[in-house]
Amino acid sequence: MGRAYFQLQIQADWVQVDGTFYPNIPCPGETIIQGDSLMAEISAASILAKVARDDEMSTLDALYPGYAFSKHKGYPTKKHLESLSNLGVTEQHRKSFAPVKKTLEVRL
């Protein structure tokens, strides 16, 4: 969310965020639990973000064969967890994600 905010070409004066976590951005706003089901704007942003993420995961699938990123899109499926265990962690993996963190600890 923060990356998206800082790439805006217009200055936002209020931000509405789906969920309970407000990003570290210099703009006032609010979090809205289940905002994607309550507000059309948040729902549309969620769809756009998912499409962009799916495209990114397809690119990562080509760069890192064996992880099947284009199939599970990074969600913790059985295949994803097996790939982490067998192939290790790439620089693209989110280190705060519990299975990735565990994999890194085991390999130390």
Secondary structure, DSSP 8 states (H G I E B T S, - for coil): -HHHHHT-SS--S-EEEESS---S-SS-EEEETTHHHH-HHHHHHHHHHHHHHHHHHHHHHHHSTTS-HHHHTT---HHHHHHHHHH---TTS-TTSHHHHHHHHHH-
